[in-house]
Amino acid sequence: MNRRPFDPRLLRRVPAARRDLAVLAALGGLTALLVVGQATALATLLATAFDGRLDTGALAGFVAAVGGRALVSWAQGAVAARAAATVKAALRADLLAAVGRHGPGWVAGQRAGRLATLTGRGLDALDAYFTGYLPQLVLSVTVPLAVLARLVFADWGSALIIALTLPLIPIFGALLGWQAQAATERQWRRLSMLGGHFLDMVAGLPTLRVFGRARAQTDVVRRMADGHRVATMRTLRVAFLSALVLELVATLSVALVAVPVGIRLLGGGITLSTALLVLLLTPEAYLPLRAAGSRFHASMEGLTALDEALTVSAAPATVAPTATPAVAPAGSGEIRFENVTVAYDRTTALRDVTLTVRPGERIAVVGPSGAGKSTLLGLLLGFVTPTAGRVTVDGVDLAHVDLDGWRRQVAWVPQRAHLFAASLADNIRLGAPDTPDAALATAVADAALDDVVAALPDGLATILGERGHGLSSGQRQRVALARAFLRDAPLVLLDEPTARLDTASEAVVLAATRRLVQGRTALLVAHRPALLADADRILRVQDGRVTELTPATEAAR
Amino acid sequence: MSTAAAERAVWRLARPYLRRLVGAGLLATATEVAGLALMATATWLLMSAAGRPPLDRLTVAIVAVRALAISRGVFRYTERLAGHDAVLRMITDVRARVFATLAARRGPAGQRTGDALSRLVSDVEAVQDLLLRVFVPGAAAALVGLLAVGGAALVSPPAAGVLAVGLLVAGVALPTAATVLTRRAADEVAPLRGALATDAVDLVHGAADLAAFGATGQALRAATGRADRLARLERRLAAAGFAVDAAGVLLAGLTAGGVVLVALRAGVGGVLVGVLAVGALAAVETALALVGAARQRTQLRAGLARVADLLAEPSPTADGTARTDGTPSVVERATHDVRFEGVVVRYRAGAAPALAGLDLDLPGGRRVAVVGPSGAGKSTLAAVLTGAVRPDAGRVTLDGHDLSAYPADELPRAVGGLLAEAYVFHASVRENLLLGRPDAGDDELAAATGAAGLLDWVRDQPDGWDTMVGEEGGQLSGGQRQRLALARALLAAPPVLVLDEPTEGLDPAAADAVLASALAATPAGHSVLLVSHRLSGLDGLDEIVVLDAGRVIQRGRHAELVTVPGWYRDQWLVQEAAERGYLALAP
């Protein structure tokens, strides 16, 4: 966790923000000058008012300084907000690009929900950091310096008091702030956990209802929320304590300066206008530091999101991209697994698998659930890279090919296809948005999806809900099949294509699947006997090992 | 719901904590007054000292300056603690009530994912912000303004007039302008932010599909384009928004200058002119806090309205569960009799009914399978039986009483099991199982898990029962997730057990074994309603019902059904042929 108030990685990652930040710094200097000018004019104005006279020059100067501050503060806000918008857009692009670059395996391991939240709402917390904290951070440097410089000439004794007490603010701030920072981090995690739990609980409500646990779970939610309250109050007692100390340092310093100056006035050792200048400038010296301090806590959420975004988007790709990826081999080539082992964190999905898939072969893969069948397909899609060994197509190692080009040779029907919040047509022509309507209609018919389309209010133009809400699992599966038909690729990978279909629609889909695999190389993960009938070979995956199921060994089963 | 109505709803929620909130408001006022008085007194001290009075005339002012300097910080500290404590207590209530309301909704709860849910979390926080950042500081600023004008009026009514004008602009006109600008900005930004959140969900959760179909680049371009459009919009809106803050800076200075001018004209003494000027500067700056409060309030309105709408739903206790003498209660016993009488379910007006006049008798201890093509109404039948879906016509009775007459949280003691799309929670294996029966011991867990064929896997895990299953059960394979859900249903062991496709996602051999062991693990007196698309393993059941388009087209025992022509026999032959083909692979 980065504890600095400004993360230098930001400038490297978002060079476009540099100019805005430089302007922000210049405006901070200008503000400091105007603060001193305003106080000087007001002190003069009031000192002459003491004699009952109106110093029109001082009044004009005061108004001019105030007008100048107004303009500069407007510019500061606008520039800071522009910088925030620029940085957020750049970080979002980075995060999304990281998702694209690392691929699906990495995303699943990254707690998908957190990533999605960070890209959305999480980064908006940066607004508070940029418009609230950063300008104050600049002012907390420029204004005290300008005030001290002015007071050294006016009344060096007061300047000395300020110079000695000012450092107390960052010192106390740092001492108390560290603890508050750690507490805030804990709170952030807790909040996202709470969000996660809330999501989990509400998403699982139908299941909770079946077991009569929905009401009972209300108490769990209340307990969690109450735990959140207690933890928050503990954080706040410390966070507010630091604010209290900082406020005391500032206000007591005003008293410390004002009282001796008043007494010296009695003795005639100082002029009234100088005394007033000291009084007016003293709080100005502390104000930006305190404001920056208090807003630092408020902008912690933004800084944490920033840190997370910079870290996630900078995570090195699991596979170093080859400088010039090899041209993808044809999907109709010979596929060889050479001593492939795939190990995940907890389990080994495949152990030392060697096999050859000849062009045009239809291979069924059977085996108990969790045996590694999906991993076999994941390797061919480039989602999974071998921990040891290699997968080659026509002798070219898949680890070194242009994956997009290779995947164009592959049609994939996953177990659970993700449907997007878009029209049904766009969901089918995923990756091929320019598909002519006729081809789309053919794919729909091939996947036995036409009756589904006919029943939808707007047909193919029907907009699906988030994650395809509105379609049944069987219908989703047929959408996935339609995607594969449209792809028209030489290699077809099917992960239990008929798992969610009844026997009647299975027959329809099976016929379509036969058409699909005709003249293509095909790997089918099969749960249903019907799928095995057409296979040239049957592979059996068990405990990560792949064996050929010849009729003879099948008999031995 | 309108913003005003939503805010009234918040006040109703805040009622138990009103005294704490008023106390926090008064402390906030005291804080601001102490700050203002500190500067005014210090100015009086200096300007009086310039007249060289005897020192003892200044002693009170000197003491006051020191006391005010200390009290301001202390007031602020207590105010913030008191305010946060009150509001956080209230938020605990709100979170629990929001969940309770969602939990009390019958029927399929609307799919709430990603954007909708993170919004729910932040909406609840809106209630907190409305009180802490809008009402408490707003009330304090208004009170301080009144006190300042009153104080100034004692010295010079004309100067007080100028101050009042400045405070009105700072406390009313500028906040109104800020509200209008913020609202306009939010209306323009919100749709883009929502769309971007959906993009993020699609890109993250659909990463595999996008990659496989080469659509990642296209989706990335769409999302990045949206992020850029959002940035352009935010940049454009920034300039207008901060004009209000600039006007506030200008206003403070002009008010102070005006006060000096008017006070001098009115012949106010020099010392008091200074006090008025410095006091006016501080007072206007305090009132400017209302600009920030107005912005907050505007940003919160959408979230508040959603929370208020949610909480305005009939309170959970009134939801058909109000105990009257006529309400039947689930009696703890081993068997229950269920009857479906002419049940009709229609999900959308005009659409074909999912169930079209279904009759079914399920006396205690009977085991019935429901089969049929996909879309025949099998899952709807299961959902009606568990009370998740209510019939549009006809009725379902449990022990002679209409199912809907039972309290929602009592019904599961009699009827329950494994429904379609059973949810696996982001928790440990044990916690997921205990949902079925909270007081189950390890032996019972092992028995149920064993019957579902997951026990060996659990034993293999280093953390055993405490293995975390990951987000949406993501650490499990599809088959393991299904077995876990089945084990949970078997552990619950309700007298009427519903199993909707209990072996979905398992290969044939495993499916047959799991179905057999699950049925064997169900106590003899318990009724079973098994929904299946597979016809294997049904020969031991008391009755098989074939559904098609929401109607019963065949019923009988397996041995009878395979002998008469009809859907069941056709399907059985198809399946047999497929299975024989499978077996025919062997020589």
Interface residues (C-beta under 8 A of the other chain):
Chain A: Q38 L42 L45 L46 A49 F50 D51 G52 R53 L54 L59 F62 V63 A65 V66 G67 R69 A70 L71 S73 W74 Q76 G77 A78 A80 A81 R82 A84 A85 T86 K88 A89 R92 A93 L96 A97 V99 G100 G103 P104 V107 A108 R111 A112 G113 L115 A116 T117 T119 G120 R121 D124 L191 L194 G195 G196 H197 F198 L199 D200 M201 V202 A203 G204 L205 P206 T207 L208 R209 V210 F211 G212 R213 A214 R215 A216 Q217 T218 D219 V221 R222 M224 A225 D226 H228 R229 T232 M233 L236 R237 F240 L241 A243 L244 V245 E247 L248 T251 L252 V254 A255 A258 V259 V261 G262 I263 L265 L266 G268 L272 A275 L276 L279 L280 P283 R346 V366 G367 P368 S369 G370 S374 L381 G382 F383 L403 D404 R407 R408 V410 W412 P414 Q415 R416 A417 H418 F420 A421 L430 G431 A432 P433 A455 G465 E466 R467 H469 S472 S473 G474 R483 R487 E496 A499 R500 L501 D502 T503 A504 S505 A507 H527 R528 P529 A530 L532 A533 I538 L549 P551 A552 E554 A555 R557
Chain B: G35 L38 M39 A42 T43 L45 L46 M47 A49 A50 R52 P53 L55 L58 A61 I62 V65 R66 L68 A69 I70 R72 G73 V74 R76 Y77 R80 L81 H84 D85 L88 R89 I91 T92 R95 A96 F99 A100 L102 A103 A104 P108 A109 Q111 R112 T113 G114 D115 A116 L117 S118 L120 V121 S122 R193 L196 A197 T198 D199 A200 V201 D202 L203 V204 H205 G206 A207 A208 D209 L210 A211 A212 F213 G214 A215 T216 G217 Q218 L220 A223 T224 A227 D228 L230 A231 R232 E234 R235 L237 A238 A239 G241 F242 A243 D245 A246 A247 V249 L250 A252 G253 L254 A256 G257 V260 L261 L264 G267 G269 G270 V271 V273 G274 A277 V278 P316 A351 G372 P373 S374 G375 A376 T386 G387 A388 A408 D409 E410 L411 P412 R413 G416 G417 L419 A420 E421 A422 Y423 F425 H426 A427 L435 G436 P438 W457 Q461 P462 E471 E472 G474 Q475 L476 S477 G478 G479 Q480 Q482 R488 A492 E504 G505 L506 D507 P508 A510 H533 L535 Q571 V574 Q575 A578 E579 G581 Y582 L585 A586 P587
